[in-house]
Amino acid sequence: MKKEALKALFDQMTIEEKIGQTVQLAAPFFEENEQEITGPLNDMGITKESLWQAGSALGISGAEKTRKVQQDYLQHSRLGIPMLLMADVIHGFRTIFPIPLGLGATWNPELIKESAAIAAKEAAVSGLHVTFSPMVDLVRDARWGRVLESTGEDKYLNQQYARAFVEGYQGKDLKEDFSKVAACIKHFAGYGAPIAGRDYNTVEMTERTLREQYLPAYKEGIDAGAKLVMTSFNTIDGIPATGNQKLMRNLLREEMGFDGILISDWGAIGELVPHGVAEDLREAAKLAMKAGVDIEMMSPAYGKELQQVMEEDQQYAQLLDEAVWRILVLKNDLGLFEDPYRGADEAAEQAEIFNGKNREKAREIAEKAMVLLENDGTLPLKKEQKILIVGPKKDSRDLLGAWSWQGQQEETTTLMEAMSEKIRNENILSIEDETDLYNGLNSFHIAQIHEADVILVVLGESSEMSGEAASRSNIRLPENQLALLRELKKLNKKIVVTVFNGRPLDLTEVSNSANAMIEAWFPGTEGAAALVNTLYGEANPSGKLSMSFPRNVGQVPIFYNQDSTGRPLKEDAMSEKYFSRYLDVENTPLYPFGHGLSYTTFNFSKLFLSDNRLTKEDTLTVTVEVTNSGERKGVETVQLYIRDKVARVVRPVKELIGFKQVTLEPQETQAVTFTINEHQLAYTHTDYSVSSDAGEFEVMIGPNSSELQAASFSLEK
């Protein structure tokens, strides 16, 4: 529809129809069963008439169902304005990929873009128009359950992933390509930094920290063209984000240039009341509308109160018009006025959803997401070895994670099943009833175990232990799993541990017991097959952590790019007291940001800078030689860090500014080159301006954030 026609349609809308466009309701409201919808309708203050004016719905899927709902909706729509259908397609629709934290461990934005494109296509043929993804919140606290939706602790890495997700979901033209869906950046802003790691809790940070560390990934997603942004539940500077005019209108819209739809998270406008900044729903509606929130998800403030609000104060009529116009523009951008059933196709569902090609890509990505944390040479396993498989996760289909909305556990292969498909059954040993194992091994168990060459211990969280509203103060594995590991260690057998989980865990005790350990995350639909391929070396691990793993929960939040302090701990002063340190644990993480081993080895040498000075107009190249010194072909991620030695504001001890993946044959050497310019050295000053400072910089290159070679140059201005 041309803009003139869209404007003519807009001009015909009544106040009630406009308000309806700002209301989003969940799937049960549109089900046919009267008993299912009558209660919720009354609770929300919605009549049958206003139900069919709601501009969007969430959680409806399936081509047949979405076409039926849209058809019913249009029959009730005076002006024939289609409804937007949205859902949580987080890391796959029906074909489930690793959780985003696992995707982050690939250090491969192109793979993330591919996974998003597959998710979009499956969602689109099912009738969806919008996905509530990507979550680009920077996270440093592993206690927070929603860390599983994040891609990690680093702003630069998160920027690359934000763009990849958006481009994968949306493609180049939503109106022309019905295999794509609109992306929604979330949660604006700072949602990943709640005090004490407790979900929905207050966020307290300086504006400079917000701007420097947290905003870049949101900005990258917006610049990539994301059509929607979702508000966060938390406060910023004492004001809940959903009613925060400075955050949403001044910063998001005016400064960052976002002109798309701003949608609340579930119930967030109504939550302005318990937050204590609104006396009632009418005041909450005023605050949210002033902040520029266009769509209210599942709370009744707009639907019940906006008409009265406008009668009392005409300024809200203009704000409502702005919101409704943005909603209509998105519907037009999606091509819904030309085809309100956009992409929903039952035949295409059969061909596109959960097909072999999609599952093969899910397996490939799961392999690249797995991180080899420890290995003394026990891995890869050999097919002729006898492997005893124990642990509560060996027969589990709970490999999809908490946000796998359409994923089917019954379609998910267990690790035992995947092993049986790959290895002769006589080489796979198991204990039928493991109950007694957790209370000490008896002679029968010991006899079985002695047959084994290697014990594979399959541990982890359940999906309910991470995700939204799943914050934990104890981030160790369950005690019964640790008790099992302690018993097995007494037998002096080779132990390989695999872990399925949704957050960085305290794996200190596990690492002390394991000869080798693989971080498998919640790996998705094909995760078990990917893990078996990795265990046996058919896939050579290349994953790198995008978030630090602590030695214990007392270190949390822990992250690699902490600021310099006035009393930094020095290696030659480890026993002295008056430095920034713990008395009972090292400052360093158990596994640092960027860590990940391979079945081959890589050596870094000959770090070279093209010059020892850099000016604003010039660039400087940094080169390092990387050699595969092992016997297998492998992929190494070469990581480039920088440190500003003296600045007007205290700077981090190191910051990631680039990375490249190289594939090397055994004994092959490759020179890897990065280009540095003055823009990469800029940072946010106390007046919120962004610029660099002249002076000395240290450049560091290595396989992770701890093992680095360094050289220096000076910036001249």
C-alpha positions in Angstrom: 0.0 0.0 0.0 1.3 3.4 -0.9 1.9 6.0 1.8 -1.0 8.1 0.6 -3.4 5.2 0.8 -2.1 4.2 4.2 -2.7 7.8 5.4 -6.2 7.8 4.0 -6.9 4.6 5.9 -5.5 6.0 9.1 -7.7 9.1 8.8 -10.8 6.9 8.8 -10.0 5.3 12.1 -12.1 5.9 15.2 -10.5 6.5 18.6 -11.6 3.0 19.7 -10.0 1.5 16.6 -6.8 3.4 17.2 -6.6 2.3 20.8 -7.2 -1.3 19.7 -4.1 -1.2 17.6 -2.0 -0.6 20.7 -3.3 -3.7 22.5 -1.6 -7.1 22.2 -3.3 -10.2 23.6 -2.1 -13.8 24.0 -3.3 -16.7 22.0 -6.0 -18.0 24.4 -8.1 -14.9 23.9 -8.7 -15.9 20.3 -9.5 -19.6 20.9 -13.1 -20.6 20.2 -13.8 -22.1 23.6 -15.9 -19.6 25.4 -15.0 -21.0 28.8 -11.3 -20.4 28.0 -11.7 -16.7 27.1 -14.5 -15.3 29.2 -12.6 -15.0 32.5 -9.4 -13.5 31.0 -11.6 -11.1 28.9 -13.3 -9.8 32.0 -10.1 -9.6 33.9 -8.5 -7.4 31.2 -11.7 -5.3 30.9 -12.1 -6.3 27.2 -15.4 -6.8 25.5 -16.1 -9.1 22.6 -16.1 -6.0 20.4 -12.8 -4.7 21.6 -11.2 -8.1 21.3 -11.5 -7.9 17.5 -9.9 -4.5 17.5 -6.7 -5.7 19.2 -3.9 -4.9 16.8 -1.7 -7.9 17.5 -1.6 -11.3 19.2 1.3 -13.4 20.5 1.7 -17.1 20.7 -0.5 -18.2 17.8 1.2 -20.4 15.3 0.4 -23.0 12.6 -0.7 -22.0 9.1 -4.2 -23.4 9.5 -4.7 -21.7 12.9 -3.2 -18.3 12.0 -5.2 -18.1 8.7 -8.4 -18.9 10.7 -7.6 -16.3 13.3 -6.7 -13.7 10.7 -9.9 -14.5 8.7 -12.1 -14.2 11.8 -10.4 -11.0 12.7 -10.8 -9.4 9.3 -14.5 -10.3 9.3 -14.8 -8.1 12.5 -12.6 -5.3 11.2 -14.5 -2.4 9.8 -11.5 -1.1 7.9 -9.9 -4.5 7.1 -6.7 -3.8 9.0 -4.9 -7.1 9.5 -3.6 -8.3 12.8 0.1 -8.7 13.6 1.1 -12.2 14.9 4.2 -12.3 17.1 5.9 -15.0 19.1 9.1 -16.0 21.0 11.2 -17.6 18.3 14.5 -17.3 20.2 16.9 -19.9 18.9 14.8 -21.8 16.4 11.2 -22.4 15.6 10.6 -26.1 15.4 14.2 -26.9 14.5 16.0 -25.9 17.7 19.6 -24.6 17.6 21.8 -24.2 20.6 20.7 -21.6 23.1 22.0 -18.1 22.3 24.8 -18.4 24.8 25.9 -21.5 22.9 25.5 -19.7 19.6 27.7 -17.0 21.0 30.4 -19.6 21.6 30.7 -20.2 17.9 32.4 -16.8 17.4 30.8 -17.0 14.0 28.2 -14.4 13.1 27.5 -16.0 9.7 26.4 -19.2 11.4 24.1 -17.2 13.7 22.7 -15.4 10.6 22.0 -18.8 9.0 20.2 -20.1 12.1 18.1 -17.0 12.3 17.2 -17.3 8.6 16.1 -20.9 9.1 14.1 -20.0 12.2 12.4 -17.1 10.3 11.4 -19.4 7.4 9.9 -22.0 9.6 8.0 -19.3 11.6 6.8 -17.5 8.5 5.3 -20.5 6.8 3.5 -21.1 10.1 1.9 -17.6 9.9 4.1 -15.5 12.2 5.2 -12.0 11.3 7.4 -11.0 14.2 9.9 -12.7 16.5 10.8 -11.4 20.0 14.5 -11.8 19.2 17.3 -11.1 19.4 18.0 -10.5 23.0 21.2 -8.4 22.9 21.5 -7.6 26.6 25.1 -7.7 27.8 25.4 -10.1 30.8 28.1 -10.4 33.4 26.3 -12.3 36.1 25.8 -16.0 35.8 23.2 -16.1 38.6 20.7 -14.4 36.2 18.6 -17.1 34.5 18.2 -15.3 31.2 21.9 -15.4 30.6 21.0 -18.3 28.3 19.3 -15.9 25.9 22.3 -13.6 25.8 25.4 -14.0 23.6 27.7 -13.0 26.3 29.7 -10.5 28.3 31.4 -8.5 25.5 29.9 -5.5 23.8 31.9 -5.9 20.5 31.0 -9.6 20.2 27.4 -8.9 21.0 27.3 -6.2 18.3 28.4 -8.6 15.7 25.7 -11.1 16.8 23.0 -8.5 17.0 23.5 -7.5 13.4 23.7 -11.2 12.3 20.4 -12.1 14.0 18.5 -9.1 12.6 19.8 -9.7 9.0 19.0 -13.4 9.3 15.5 -12.8 10.5 14.5 -9.9 8.2 16.5 -10.3 5.0 16.6 -7.3 2.6 12.9 -6.7 2.0 10.1 -8.0 4.3 7.4 -7.0 1.8 9.0 -9.0 -1.0 10.3 -12.0 0.9 7.6 -13.8 2.9 10.2 -16.3 4.2 11.4 -13.6 6.6 10.0 -12.1 9.8 10.5 -8.8 11.6 13.0 -8.8 14.4 12.5 -7.2 17.9 15.6 -6.0 19.8 15.3 -6.6 23.5 15.3 -5.6 26.3 15.9 -1.9 26.3 17.8 -1.2 28.4 20.3 -2.8 30.8 18.1 -5.8 31.6 21.1 -8.1 31.8 22.5 -6.3 34.9 20.0 -6.8 37.7 21.3 -6.4 41.2 22.3 -9.8 42.7 21.5 -11.5 39.4 17.8 -11.6 40.4 15.3 -11.4 37.5 13.1 -8.3 37.3 15.3 -6.6 39.9 16.6 -3.1 39.9 19.5 -2.1 37.7 22.0 0.4 39.1 24.7 1.7 36.8 26.1 5.0 35.7 24.9 6.5 32.4 28.5 6.4 31.1 28.6 2.6 31.7 25.2 2.2 30.1 26.4 4.1 27.1 29.8 2.5 26.8 29.1 -1.2 27.5 25.4 -1.8 27.2 24.0 0.4 24.4 26.3 -0.6 21.5 24.6 -4.0 20.8 21.1 -2.4 20.8 22.4 0.3 18.5 23.9 -2.2 16.1 20.7 -4.1 15.9 18.8 -0.9 15.3 21.3 0.1 12.6 20.8 -3.3 11.0 17.1 -2.4 10.5 15.3 -4.1 13.4 11.6 -3.2 13.1 10.8 -3.4 16.8 12.4 -2.8 20.2 11.0 -4.2 23.5 11.2 -2.4 26.8 12.9 -4.1 29.8 11.3 -4.8 33.1 14.0 -3.1 35.1 14.5 0.5 36.3 17.2 2.8 34.9 18.2 5.7 37.1 15.2 4.8 39.4 12.6 4.9 36.6 11.1 1.7 35.1 12.1 1.4 31.5 8.5 1.1 30.2 7.6 4.5 31.7 11.0 6.1 31.1 10.6 9.1 28.8 14.3 10.0 28.8 15.4 6.5 28.0 12.8 5.8 25.3 12.1 9.1 23.6 15.3 11.0 24.1 17.9 8.3 23.9 16.3 5.5 21.9 14.3 7.5 19.4 16.0 10.9 19.1 19.7 10.0 19.8 19.8 6.4 18.5 17.5 7.1 15.6 15.0 4.3 16.2 11.7 5.0 14.3 10.1 1.6 14.6 7.6 0.1 17.0 8.3 0.1 20.8 6.5 -2.7 22.5 6.3 -3.4 26.2 7.3 -6.7 27.7 4.5 -8.9 29.1 2.5 -6.9 31.6 5.2 -4.2 32.0 2.9 -1.2 31.7 0.7 -2.6 34.5 3.8 -3.2 36.5 4.4 0.5 36.8 1.9 0.4 39.6 3.7 -2.1 41.9 7.0 -0.4 40.9 5.6 2.5 42.7 5.8 5.2 40.0 2.1 5.0 39.0 -0.9 5.2 41.3 -3.1 3.2 39.1 -3.5 1.9 35.5 -4.6 5.2 34.2 -1.4 6.9 35.4 0.6 3.9 34.1 -1.0 4.4 30.7 0.0 8.0 30.7 3.6 7.3 31.6 4.0 4.6 29.0 2.4 6.7 26.3 4.6 9.6 27.1 7.6 7.3 27.0 6.6 6.3 23.5 5.5 2.7 24.0 3.3 1.9 21.0 2.0 -1.6 21.9 1.1 -2.9 25.3 1.6 -6.6 25.8 -0.8 -8.3 28.1 -1.8 -5.7 30.6 -5.0 -3.6 30.4 -3.8 0.0 30.9 -4.2 1.2 27.3 -7.4 -0.7 26.5 -9.2 0.3 29.6 -7.8 3.8 30.3 -6.6 5.6 27.1 -9.9 6.9 26.0 -10.5 8.6 29.3 -7.0 9.8 29.4 -7.4 11.6 26.0 -10.7 13.1 27.1 -8.9 14.7 30.0 -5.8 15.8 28.1 -5.6 16.2 24.3 -1.8 15.8 24.2 -2.3 12.0 24.4 -4.4 12.0 21.2 -1.3 13.1 19.3 0.9 10.5 21.1 -1.7 7.8 20.3 -1.7 8.9 16.6 2.1 8.6 16.5 1.9 5.1 18.0 -0.8 3.9 15.6 0.9 5.2 12.6 4.1 3.3 13.4 2.0 0.1 13.8 0.3 0.6 10.5 3.7 1.3 8.8 5.0 -2.1 10.1 2.0 -3.9 8.8 2.5 -2.2 5.5 6.2 -3.1 5.5 5.3 -6.7 6.0 2.9 -6.6 3.0 -0.1 -7.5 5.2 -2.5 -5.1 3.4 -1.7 -6.9 0.1 -1.8 -10.4 1.7 -3.1 -10.6 5.3 -2.2 -14.3 5.4 1.4 -13.5 4.5 3.5 -16.7 4.1 1.1 -19.0 6.0 1.0 -22.1 4.0 0.1 -25.6 5.2 1.9 -27.3 2.3 5.0 -25.2 2.9 4.9 -26.1 6.5 5.2 -29.8 5.6 8.2 -29.1 3.4 10.1 -26.4 5.4 9.5 -27.1 9.1 11.9 -29.6 10.8 13.2 -30.9 7.5 16.5 -32.8 7.0 18.4 -29.8 5.7 17.4 -27.6 8.7 18.3 -30.4 11.1 21.7 -30.9 9.5 22.5 -27.2 9.9 21.4 -27.5 13.5 23.8 -30.3 14.0 26.6 -28.4 12.4 26.1 -25.3 14.5 25.7 -27.4 17.7 29.1 -28.9 16.9 30.7 -25.5 16.5 29.0 -24.2 19.7 30.5 -26.9 21.9 33.5 -25.9 24.0 36.3 -28.3 25.0 37.1 -27.0 28.5 39.6 -29.6 29.6 41.5 -32.4 27.9 44.6 -34.4 28.9 44.5 -36.4 25.7 41.6 -38.6 26.8 39.5 -37.1 24.0 38.7 -37.9 21.3 37.4 -41.3 22.1 38.1 -44.3 20.0 35.4 -46.5 18.6 37.1 -49.7 19.9 37.1 -48.4 23.5 34.6 -49.6 25.9 32.7 -46.6 27.2 30.6 -46.7 30.4 28.0 -44.0 30.2 26.4 -42.8 33.5 24.7 -39.7 34.8 21.2 -38.2 35.0 21.4 -36.6 31.5 22.4 -39.7 29.5 18.8 -40.6 28.7 17.4 -37.1 28.8 15.6 -35.4 25.9 15.7 -32.2 27.8 18.3 -30.7 25.5 16.3 -27.8 24.0 16.4 -25.2 26.7 13.7 -23.1 28.4 12.9 -20.9 25.3 12.3 -23.7 22.7 8.6 -22.7 22.3 7.7 -25.0 19.4 10.5 -27.5 19.9 9.4 -31.1 20.6 11.4 -33.1 23.2 9.9 -36.3 21.9 11.7 -35.6 18.6 15.0 -35.0 20.3 17.5 -37.9 20.4 19.1 -38.7 23.7 22.9 -39.1 24.1 22.5 -42.9 24.6 20.5 -43.2 21.4 23.0 -41.1 19.5 25.8 -43.2 20.8 24.1 -46.5 19.8 23.7 -45.1 16.3 27.4 -44.5 16.0 29.1 -47.1 18.2 28.7 -50.9 18.4 26.5 -51.8 21.3 29.1 -54.1 22.9 31.4 -51.1 23.3 28.7 -49.1 25.2 28.2 -50.0 28.8 25.6 -48.6 31.2 24.1 -49.3 34.6 20.3 -50.0 34.3 19.5 -48.5 37.7 21.8 -45.8 38.8 20.0 -45.0 42.0 22.6 -46.6 44.2 25.5 -44.8 42.4 24.7 -41.6 44.2 25.1 -43.2 47.6 28.4 -45.0 47.0 29.4 -47.8 44.6 28.8 -51.4 45.5 30.8 -54.4 44.3 28.5 -55.1 41.4 28.8 -51.6 40.0 32.6 -51.7 40.5 32.8 -54.9 38.5 30.9 -53.3 35.6 33.0 -50.2 35.8 36.2 -52.1 35.6 35.2 -53.3 32.2 35.3 -49.8 30.9 38.2 -48.0 29.3 36.6 -44.6 29.8 33.7 -43.4 31.9 31.5 -40.8 30.2 29.6 -38.8 32.9 26.6 -36.8 31.5 25.7 -34.0 33.9 23.8 -30.7 33.7 20.9 -28.6 34.6 17.2 -29.2 33.7 15.7 -26.6 31.4 13.7 -25.2 34.3 16.9 -24.3 36.1 17.8 -21.5 33.6 15.8 -19.1 31.6 13.3 -16.4 32.7 12.5 -16.3 36.4 15.3 -18.9 37.0 17.9 -17.0 38.9 20.1 -19.0 41.2 22.3 -18.2 44.1 24.1 -21.5 43.8 25.5 -22.1 40.3 27.1 -25.5 41.0 25.7 -28.7 39.6 23.1 -30.4 41.8 24.8 -32.1 44.8 23.8 -35.6 43.8 25.6 -35.2 40.5 28.8 -34.0 42.3 28.5 -36.9 44.7 28.4 -39.4 41.7 31.5 -37.8 40.3 33.3 -38.1 43.6 32.5 -41.8 43.8 33.7 -42.4 40.2 36.9 -40.6 40.7 37.9 -43.1 43.5 38.2 -45.8 40.8 41.1 -44.1 39.0 39.5 -44.5 35.6 39.6 -42.0 32.8 36.6 -39.7 33.2 35.1 -37.5 30.5 32.4 -35.1 31.6 29.8 -33.5 29.4 27.6 -30.7 30.7 24.1 -29.6 29.4 23.3 -26.2 30.9 22.1 -22.7 30.2 24.6 -20.6 32.1 28.2 -20.4 33.2 28.5 -22.8 36.1 30.9 -23.2 39.0 32.7 -26.3 37.6 35.7 -26.2 39.9 35.1 -29.5 41.5 34.1 -31.1 38.2 37.3 -29.9 36.6 39.4 -31.4 39.4 37.8 -34.8 38.7 37.6 -34.9 34.9 40.3 -35.8 32.4 38.3 -34.1 29.8 35.2 -31.9 29.8 32.9 -30.6 27.1 30.5 -27.7 27.6 27.6 -28.7 25.4 25.0 -26.0 26.6 21.4 -26.9 25.7 22.4 -27.9 22.2 19.1 -28.2 20.5 17.4 -30.7 18.2 20.5 -32.3 17.0 22.6 -31.7 20.1 23.1 -35.4 21.0 24.4 -36.3 17.6 26.6 -33.2 17.6 28.0 -34.2 20.9 28.8 -37.8 19.9 30.5 -36.5 16.7 32.6 -34.2 19.0 33.4 -37.0 21.5 34.8 -39.2 18.8 36.6 -36.5 16.9 34.5 -36.5 13.7 34.0 -32.8 14.7 37.0 -31.0 16.1 35.9 -28.6 18.8 36.3 -24.9 17.9 33.9 -23.2 20.3 35.2 -20.4 22.5 33.4 -19.1 25.6 31.6 -15.8 25.2 31.2 -15.5 29.0 33.7 -16.2 31.8 33.2 -19.2 34.0 33.8 -18.4 37.7 35.8 -20.5 40.2 32.9 -20.0 42.6 29.8 -17.9 42.9 31.5 -15.4 45.2 33.4 -14.0 42.1 30.2 -13.2 40.3 29.8 -10.9 38.4 33.2 -11.7 36.8 34.2 -10.6 33.3 37.4 -10.2 31.4 37.3 -6.4 30.7 37.3 -5.1 34.2 38.6 -1.6 34.9 42.1 -1.0 36.1 42.3 -0.3 39.9 44.7 1.7 42.0 46.0 -1.5 43.6 46.0 -4.2 40.9 47.1 -7.6 42.0 50.6 -8.4 40.8 52.0 -11.8 40.2 55.0 -11.2 42.6 52.7 -10.1 45.4 50.2 -12.9 45.5 50.7 -13.5 49.2 50.4 -9.8 50.2 47.1 -8.5 51.5 46.6 -4.9 50.5 45.7 -5.4 46.8 42.5 -5.8 45.0 42.0 -9.5 45.7 40.1 -12.2 47.5 41.7 -14.0 50.5 40.1 -17.4 49.6 40.2 -17.6 45.8 42.1 -16.3 42.8 40.9 -13.2 41.0 40.9 -15.1 37.7 38.0 -17.1 36.4 38.2 -20.9 36.1 37.7 -20.6 32.3 38.3 -17.1 30.8 36.4 -15.3 28.1 37.5 -16.7 24.8 38.7 -20.0 26.2 38.2 -23.2 24.2 40.5 -26.1 23.3 40.9 -28.2 20.2 42.0 -31.7 19.4 45.0 -30.1 17.7 47.3 -27.4 19.1 48.0 -23.9 17.8 51.0 -21.7 18.4 51.1 -17.9 18.1 54.4 -16.2 17.1 56.0 -13.2 15.4 53.6 -10.5 16.6 54.4 -7.5 14.4 53.1 -3.9 14.2 53.5 -2.0 10.9 54.4 1.1 12.9 54.8 2.2 16.5 52.7 5.2 16.0 49.1 5.9 14.8 47.5 9.1 13.7 43.9 10.0 13.2 44.2 9.8 9.5 46.2 6.6 9.3 45.7 2.9 10.1 48.1 0.5 11.7 48.3 -3.2 10.9 48.9 -6.0 13.4 50.1 -9.4 12.2 50.6 -12.6 14.0 51.6 -16.0 12.7 49.4 -18.9 13.8 50.7 -22.5 13.3 48.7 -25.7 13.7 51.4 -27.7 15.5 49.2 -30.8 16.0 48.1 -33.7 13.8 44.5 -32.7 13.0 42.9 -30.1 10.9 41.4 -27.4 13.1 39.8 -24.0 13.5 41.4 -21.3 15.7 39.8 -18.0 16.7 42.4 -15.3 16.7 41.4 -12.6 19.2 42.6 -9.0 19.1 42.5 -6.9 22.3 43.6 -3.4 23.1 44.4 -1.5 26.3 44.5 2.3 26.7 47.4 2.8 29.1 46.6 6.4 30.2 43.2 8.0 29.6 41.0 10.7 31.0 38.7 8.0 32.3 39.8 4.7 33.9 39.9 2.1 31.1 39.5 -1.7 31.1 42.6 -3.9 31.4 41.7 -5.2 27.9 39.0 -4.8 25.3 38.1 -7.1 22.4 38.2 -5.1 19.1 38.5 -7.8 16.5 38.7 -11.6 15.9 39.2 -13.9 12.9 38.7 -17.6 12.5 41.3 -19.5 10.5 41.2 -23.2 9.4 44.7 -24.8 9.3 45.9 -28.2 8.2 48.5 -29.9 10.4 51.8 -28.0 10.5 50.3 -25.2 8.4 51.2 -21.6 9.3 49.1 -18.6 8.4 49.7 -14.9 8.9 46.6 -13.2 10.4 46.4 -9.5 10.0 44.1 -6.9 11.7 43.8 -3.2 10.9 43.5 -0.7 13.7 42.2 2.9 13.2 41.7 5.7 15.6 38.0 5.2 15.8 38.5 1.8 17.5 40.4 3.5 20.3 37.5 5.9 21.1 35.5 5.6 24.3 32.7 7.4 26.2 33.9 10.3 28.3 32.3 11.7 31.4 30.3 14.2 29.3 29.1 11.3 27.1 31.1 12.4 24.1 33.0 9.7 22.3 36.6 10.3 21.4 40.1 8.9 21.8 43.0 10.1 23.9 46.5 10.5 22.6 49.1 8.3 24.3 50.3 4.7 24.6 48.3 1.7 23.8 49.0 -2.0 24.2 47.8 -4.4 21.5 47.3 -8.0 22.5 46.6 -11.1 20.4 46.0 -14.7 21.4 43.6 -17.7 21.6 41.7 -16.3 24.6 41.6 -13.3 26.9 44.3 -14.6 29.2 47.0 -16.1 26.9 48.1 -13.1 25.0 51.2 -11.7 23.2 51.6 -7.9 23.5 53.2 -5.0 21.7 52.8 -1.2 22.1 52.2 1.8 19.9 51.3 5.4 20.5 48.3 7.4 19.2 49.3 10.9 18.1 46.7 13.6 17.7 
